[in-house]
Amino acid sequence: MGQARWEPAPKPRIIHGKQVRSGGTVKRIVVKYFGFNEAERHALDTLFRLSESGATVYSPWTPEAPEAPAVLLVDGDSWEAVLELANPVHDGIRLVWVGDAAPAEAWRVFAAPVKWSAVIEALDAEFSPPRSQTLSLDLDLAHDQDMDVHLDGDDDTAPMALDGAPAPTRRVLVVDSGRDARLYLRAKLASAGLYEVDEAVSGADALALLGRNSYHLVTVDLGLTDMDGWQLVKAVDSTRPAIAHLFITGTEPAWRRGLQARFSGAQVYLPKPLDPEKLRILLQNL
């Protein structure tokens, strides 16, 4: 008998977590938070919403929530937040502190202004279920045919870095006109250890960045408003030195655009909404 799924109330204010969906594949982490400005809360709520399709779901705590919070997220610059922290009801809950002068009992501390992708990465490291390494990536290039992804740009034959030498920087360019889409990708990239990320909201911005920087991975969304997305894909593919990895995203089904993406030099076409598990495995193999 399936378990009823709890849907958080609008405009939530906390993270907690423990719910497991049927099959035991999805874990719900409830988070309770205090303080933060409107923009920060909007970004955090966006990450909560996007996590609903992942293996670990982060939900804001409300008084009606069936579970107690597993994480307490506190804005150290907020007087209200500091007062709330003193409430004995919060004793024993993992404390994530944002700002200076963190208390000794803080589980994780992040500098302000906070990068939510780093917070989600820390939570994933603690709460995510064991990851399967054998998942096959179905690109849906046909209605009933599966195909595994092979990243053509893997550097298996590249010489290893000398001991003590810094690893080469793996810089990423994310091209997408949607703020939430860029935020989601930044969080997933951070979870894969890719922290140096440039963002472009238009094709023109992307071309300017490509002219100034070298990138290990570029993701291009086809829904750009200032130029045809495939035109930008062609420009990325012809960049020299060559970019190792190119992902394309879009709203059309993969069976319609997948082969076109491969012939355009991309390793994969990812239809929106992005499949978090497929994306995780792709990033793991970079």
SEKE-900820 format. One record per residue (C-alpha): x, y, z. Coordinates in steps of 0.1 Angstrom, whole numbers, plus 5000, padded with zeros to 4 digits. Each point is the difference from the previous one (the first is absolute). Layout:
! SEKE-900820
     u     v     w
     X     Y     Z
...
END
This chain:
! SEKE-900820
     u     v     w
  5000  5000  5000
  5016  5033  4989
  5009  5026  5026
  4983  5034  4997
  5024  5027  4990
  5001  5031  5022
  5000  5032  4980
  5015  5031  5018
  4979  5030  5005
  5008  5031  4978
  5028  5023  5011
  5016  4975  5024
  5027  5009  5025
  5021  4968  5010
  5017  4968  4989
  4995  4967  5016
  5004  4965  4988
  4991  4964  5002
  4972  4989  4976
  5007  4970  4978
  4978  4994  4969
  4988  4966  4990
  5030  4979  4991
  5023  5018  5024
  5017  5021  4974
  4990  5035  5011
  5009  5015  5033
  4983  5032  5013
  5021  5024  5021
  4981  5027  5018
  5018  5033  5005
  4990  5028  5024
  5015  5034  4993
  5000  5034  5016
  5011  5034  4987
  5012  5008  4964
  4988  5026  4977
  4972  4996  4974
  5024  4992  4971
  5018  4973  5021
  4967  4984  5010
  4989  5000  4964
  5032  4982  4990
  4996  4975  5028
  4964  4993  4992
  5009  4994  4964
  5026  4974  5010
  4973  4983  5022
  4976  4999  4971
  5026  4987  4976
  5011  4973  5024
  4965  4984  4997
  5012  4980  4970
  5032  4987  5016
  5010  4970  5022
  5003  5023  5030
  4971  5025  5004
  5005  5031  5022
  4968  5015  5014
  4994  5031  5021
  4986  4994  5035
  4966  5013  5010
  4980  4995  5032
  4978  4975  4980
  5030  4979  4988
  4997  4963  5011
  5037  4999  5009
  5023  5020  5022
  5028  5020  4982
  5033  4981  4995
  5019  5032  4991
  4998  5035  5015
  5012  5027  4976
  5008  5033  5017
  5009  5035  4987
  5027  5011  5025
  4993  5037  4992
  4964  4997  5010
  4991  5009  5036
  4968  4980  4996
  5019  4970  4989
  5024  5001  5029
  4971  5002  5024
  4983  4970  4984
  5032  4980  5003
  4998  5004  5038
  4967  4982  5001
  5006  4965  5016
  4977  4984  4974
  5029  5004  4976
  5025  4981  5021
  5015  4970  4982
  4991  5012  4965
  5029  5003  4976
  5008  5037  4998
  5010  5017  4967
  5013  5035  5008
  5004  5027  4974
  5022  5029  5009
  5027  5009  5026
  5003  4991  5037
  4985  4965  4996
  4992  4981  5033
  5022  4971  5009
  4971  4975  4994
  4996  5010  4964
  5001  4969  4977
  5009  5020  4969
  5010  5037  4995
  4998  5020  4968
  5011  5036  4994
  4975  5026  4990
  4988  5007  4973
  4992  4963  5000
  5004  4978  4969
  4970  4977  5002
  5016  4975  4977
  5027  4994  5027
  4973  4995  5026
  4982  4975  4979
  5032  4982  4993
  5007  4997  5038
  4965  4987  5006
  5003  4975  4971
  5033  4987  5014
  4983  4993  5033
  4965  4988  4990
  5000  4987  4965
  4994  4962  4996
  5028  4978  4986
  5005  5007  4963
  4997  4973  4975
  5029  4999  4975
  4982  4978  4975
  4971  5021  4989
  4997  5001  4962
  4992  5033  4985
  4970  4998  4977
  5003  5028  4975
  4966  4992  4985
  5013  5004  4965
  4972  4976  4990
  4967  4992  5017
  5011  4966  5011
  5037  4999  4997
  5026  5007  5027
  5035  5013  4993
  5028  5005  5025
  5019  5032  5001
  5037  5000  4992
  5018  5033  5005
  5022  5005  4970
  5023  5025  5018
  5012  4979  5029
  5037  5005  5007
  5009  4964  5008
  5033  5003  4983
  5010  5034  5014
  5032  5000  5022
  4993  5000  5037
  5009  5032  5019
  5033  4999  5019
  4997  4996  5038
  4994  5033  5015
  4990  5017  4968
  4966  5016  4999
  4974  4982  4980
  4989  5017  4968
  4970  5023  5005
  4968  4986  4987
  4980  5031  4992
  4964  4998  4988
  4978  5024  4980
  4963  4997  5005
  4979  5017  4972
  4963  5003  5009
  4976  5029  5001
  4982  4985  5030
  5013  5010  5034
  4985  4969  5017
  5016  4978  4974
  5034  5016  5005
  4997  4997  5038
  4991  4963  4998
  5029  4992  4977
  5024  5019  5023
  4988  4979  5029
  5005  4967  4981
  5034  5012  4987
  5011  5008  5035
  4990  4965  5012
  5023  4986  4973
  5029  5022  5012
  4997  5026  4972
  5000  5034  5018
  5013  5024  4974
  4969  5007  4980
  4993  5030  4977
  4964  5007  4990
  4986  5015  4968
  4964  5011  4995
  5003  5005  4963
  5020  4987  4970
  5018  5034  4998
  5012  4997  5036
  5011  4964  4994
  5020  5009  4969
  5018  5028  5020
  5009  4976  5028
  5012  4973  4975
  5023  5026  4985
  5016  5008  5033
  5001  4966  5019
  5007  4964  4994
  4974  4975  5012
  4999  4963  5008
  4962  4998  4997
  4974  5022  4983
  4963  4995  5004
  4978  5017  4974
  4962  5003  5003
  4982  5003  4966
  4974  5024  5014
  5022  5031  4996
  4982  5032  4990
  5027  5019  4981
  5013  4973  4977
  4993  4965  4987
  5013  4976  5026
  5015  4977  4973
  5020  5030  4987
  5016  5003  5034
  5006  4962  5002
  5019  5002  4967
  5021  5029  5014
  5008  4979  5031
  5009  4970  4979
  5024  5020  4979
  5017  5017  5030
  5038  4995  5001
  5014  4986  5022
  4972  4975  4998
  4976  4998  5028
  5000  4965  5016
  4963  4997  5007
  4969  5016  4986
  4965  4993  5013
  4968  5013  4984
  4967  5006  5019
  4966  5008  4986
  4963  4994  5004
  4995  4977  4970
  5001  4962  5005
  5034  4983  4997
  4988  4978  4972
  4995  5031  4979
  5032  5019  5008
  5025  4973  5014
  5015  4990  4967
  5003  5036  4988
  5018  5008  5032
  5025  4972  4995
  5007  5010  4964
  5005  5036  5012
  5029  4989  5022
  4982  4996  5033
  5003  4970  5022
  4964  5000  5010
  4966  5018  4997
  4981  5003  5033
  4963  5008  4998
  4985  5023  5026
  4992  4995  5028
  5034  4985  5004
  5003  4965  5014
  5022  5005  5031
  5014  4964  5000
  5010  5001  4963
  5016  5034  5006
  5018  4988  5031
  5015  4970  4981
  5010  5022  4971
  5018  5024  5023
  5017  4972  5019
  5016  4988  4967
  5015  5034  4990
END
